[in-house]
Amino acid sequence: MHLLPKFDFYEPDSMAEACKVLAETKTEGKIIAGGTDIMVNMKKGLLSPKYLVSLAKIPGVSSIEPITGGIVIGPNLIVAKLIEFDLMRKKFNLLSKAASVLGSPLIRNRATIGGNIVTARPAADLPPPLMAMGARVVLMRKGKERELPLDDFFVGPGQTKIKPTEILVKIIVDDPPPFTGWDYVKLMHRNALEIAIVAVAVRITLDSPDGIIKDARVILSAVAAKAIHAVSAEKILIGEKPTAKLFARAASLASTDCTPITDIRGGAEYRCAMVETLTNRALSAALLQIKSK
Amino acid sequence: MKEYAIINSRLPKVDAWAKVTGDARYTDDLTMPNMLYGALLQSPLAHAKIKRIDTSKAEKLPGVKDVVTAKEAGLVKYGVSPARYDETIFCDQKVRYIGDEIAAVAAVDLETALEAVSLIEVEYEELPLLLDPFEARKEGAIAIHDDFPNNICAEVHQEFGNVEEALKTCDYIRTDKFVNKKQDGAFLEPQSCIATYDLNGNLTLTSSTQTVHYVQRTVAMVLGLPIGKVRVTKPCVGGGFGPKASANTIELVASLLSMRTGRPVKMTFTREQVFQHSRARHQFFHELTTGVMKDGTLIALKNVCHMDGGAYSSFGIATVYYGGSLLGAPYKLPNMKYDGYRMYTNKPANGAQRGHGGVIARAAWEQQLDVIAEELGMDPLELRLKNMMKKGDVTCNDFNMSSFGMEECLEAIRDGSGWKEKKGKLPKGKGIGVACGFFVSGAGFPIYRSETFHSTAMIKLSEDGGTINLYTAAADIGQGSDTVLTMMAAEAIGVRYEDVRVSSGDTDFGVDLGAYSSRQTLMSGHAVKQAGEDVRNQVLEVLSRNLKIPVEDMDIKQGLIIFKKGKVDFSGLRSQYIKEHRGWVDAPSGDELTFKEAARVAYFEKGVVVGRGSYKPGDLGGKYKGAAVGTSPAYGCSAQVVEVSVDMDTGKITIDNMTDAHDCGFAINRTNVEGQMQGSLSMGVGEALYEEIKFDAKGRVVNPTFGEYRIPTALDMPNVNAIIIESNEPNGPWGAKEVGEGAIMPTIPAILNAIYDATGIRVRELPVTSERLFMAMKEKNKK
């Protein structure tokens, strides 16, 4: 049996208190949300924080609040809720789809959206759709908030812009503009309990139902040190009429935008090829979604 | 077919309630008063000399009760097959794989034990690493075991008929290579045990094991205890699949620590330790040459096999024989030659896993037969039907198919899957494949040479006659032997299922070689049937004397005595029974004499009413060297059709349908038989598509978790059409034989053949990941 190292546990009842507690722990404290990542790493001996601070008792951290033009998601919201909530399934179904292929029911009932973002695993399931949707994160330290686009949040595997005593307190997602379609495609060895071999999130917005592509976001996952934009693919999509040929070209360009490694889950060459296939599929599905609305 | 009261039905498992409510107790759920926790120090290096071990700091840690190394444990060698005892409890001079055991600690809690382990200092001198079996056998390679200078742990050379001469007569010959990867048994419950040594010198070892008998023998031998002082017992066991079929390190270490401290000691493997201890499926490298005539008649097979054995022999001696002997059948094949080599490497030891030694050979050959059928322009199912063995046929290596419903199996899957409508008519990306297989129904001989009975059983009646206690050392490891043996006891006596209470998996209950080689339904079943009939006869004989009715004029059915020649006045017996049990709730009533009342009469005469049963196979065929591995009193056989979809742009394979027919001789519990078939298929799907233990350059397992070592989830398994074929095996109890392992045989090749049908690609390396298939399709498109 693996045993947890010893640690002190705090459960503050306000965000201000949480900030204070975390600041007092200097750099030896960590936030614990679902624990599906940190507990495993603590048991393996990879992490041994002296203090764990839970946000669970703080009002509002586990909810989704509609605001003008979008929603605010609390960091402690468990992944399963992203699938359950009507609002998510109807309006933000890209996030629901990604959530539905994250781990297993057991993991989805514990893991949180905040945890999935902050742990910054290069193959995490929620950052790609959130980036495709243009999500922003709100970070808090000593009671002061700052807002960052998720695009600018990740640095590398396990590395983000969050400071050791800073807390992710909100995730803000804007309503999709009209004539928007999206998709998340994840290639897995088996059909559950999987970390992606490659995953692609795509969002395209047309200027009119049969018009040109006004905005395009293509996010590639598990093929770089963090989820990345397929910049050259996005570039050629914008301003063009969506066609199968255009999507094929964009998909081909996407595979040149990534820098995968060969690891336990797949080879670099295969991953590059899969970026092309999945990007093409995701773009086609996104377009179909716009057309069928 | 004869009607039975209990067997051949779908009764719920005896432990169903306990399992579904979570009430079932497994070893790690148990605690003992005053119990200590043990922890192991294992080697971080795959090949190194041990220069120095210093345990002094660990010994001084408060809460530590004992620290042991080879110095304290001694150097008695043990293993599975007496021909290759090559392990000691702890390493003495050198370590041979990452995880090799060096020392152990017993402490008041697990935290202290683990901390103490971290305080033990070991100085190593690294030795050259041998991770590749072909490198290991090269001239000049360092010997992993001094007694085996070229690292060949075992080799087998067998020839039946004359293969070279026969090949000269063939119209068509082809040679193919095939390789799989080292696997894990992937049982859900890690090995765990509690050893308790009492003040009278008795050791009781509670363990998650498939074979209490073999563990008892090994523990007694290694620790120098009289065998009568060692009792091994198992509570619920969460799967075994082979790796739990012999004594493991923690069983020996916990016993040693308990003997030294006088306190119970518990030890449980982490999942990583399960992967390190391993003893599961070997990596096999097969090269098969098959010769046939134009009409598809199989003439000759040449099989060369190299196996990566890992650091110790474990079951490997048997495995290297099975790698050859489980081919040939289920087809009539007059000439067969086998050369098998098992090499030592600096990796966790490989051993036995479901379909022992034969699964990869079967995958290789059944795919090759598919190629041959295509080359000859034959339907692959027809090729198989043409060569099929029938009841009474004997293989060239002397396996007697005393029952063999192979043809029925093939016809059942052909019709059940819609083969004729689908084969050759599916669109690109969809495929259908077929394969066959067979397996032993119990090893014909124990793993050590002996005249021992393979199974014994005892049935004891309670004094009130209402409860039938069945005692057997057979091991229910989740497969359902407790249920099957309970049903058999009830059927043999003529009582109700709920009247029988089974106690099993304990060396105090008798001798049983355990749950391996698919033996318990046939072998333990024979013993139980015999014990049941013994009890039945004893009760009827007493009753006969008492009522003055000949035994043959009576029968027992559903717990009632049947008087064949009309009504009998038993009012004397009844009123006596009721008088003696005044105030009890279960007084017998009704027009018929109950078994309970009859058994009470037997109790009055005998005091103890015990039925006895014991079984060992009769003379089995084969006088050649190695004939002991593969000969069996009976053989199960099966055929499968698998349908797949392949995503041509990613290589991802989806299993759409599986149609499986298995000849189990006679199904004691039909639901249980289907469960074994489905379990085998699921395991086969995992081996075919996902499973591979991966190593880094230092010999460390890099995926010792169920996150990165993938077995199929519920979402990966299609519905299975499981068809039971019953051929009435003359050597089995009520005609029953195996289903536990044989059902896995056709799964992998049927999947491979379906993948070929869908893609035109022959994959000869397992697992067929989406990447492997995609890259192969890409390669083919280039040409």
Boltz contact constraints between the chains, C-beta under 6 A:
constraints:
  - contact:
      token1: [A, 1]
      token2: [B, 268]
      max_distance: 6.0
  - contact:
      token1: [A, 2]
      token2: [B, 270]
      max_distance: 6.0
  - contact:
      token1: [A, 3]
      token2: [B, 111]
      max_distance: 6.0
  - contact:
      token1: [A, 187]
      token2: [B, 650]
      max_distance: 6.0
  - contact:
      token1: [A, 189]
      token2: [B, 690]
      max_distance: 6.0
  - contact:
      token1: [A, 189]
      token2: [B, 710]
      max_distance: 6.0
  - contact:
      token1: [A, 190]
      token2: [B, 710]
      max_distance: 6.0
  - contact:
      token1: [A, 190]
      token2: [B, 713]
      max_distance: 6.0
  - contact:
      token1: [A, 190]
      token2: [B, 716]
      max_distance: 6.0
  - contact:
      token1: [A, 191]
      token2: [B, 715]
      max_distance: 6.0
  - contact:
      token1: [A, 191]
      token2: [B, 716]
      max_distance: 6.0
  - contact:
      token1: [A, 192]
      token2: [B, 713]
      max_distance: 6.0
  - contact:
      token1: [A, 192]
      token2: [B, 715]
      max_distance: 6.0
  - contact:
      token1: [A, 193]
      token2: [B, 713]
      max_distance: 6.0
  - contact:
      token1: [A, 264]
      token2: [B, 708]
      max_distance: 6.0
  - contact:
      token1: [A, 266]
      token2: [B, 771]
      max_distance: 6.0
  - contact:
      token1: [A, 270]
      token2: [B, 771]
      max_distance: 6.0
  - contact:
      token1: [A, 277]
      token2: [B, 649]
      max_distance: 6.0
  - contact:
      token1: [A, 277]
      token2: [B, 650]
      max_distance: 6.0
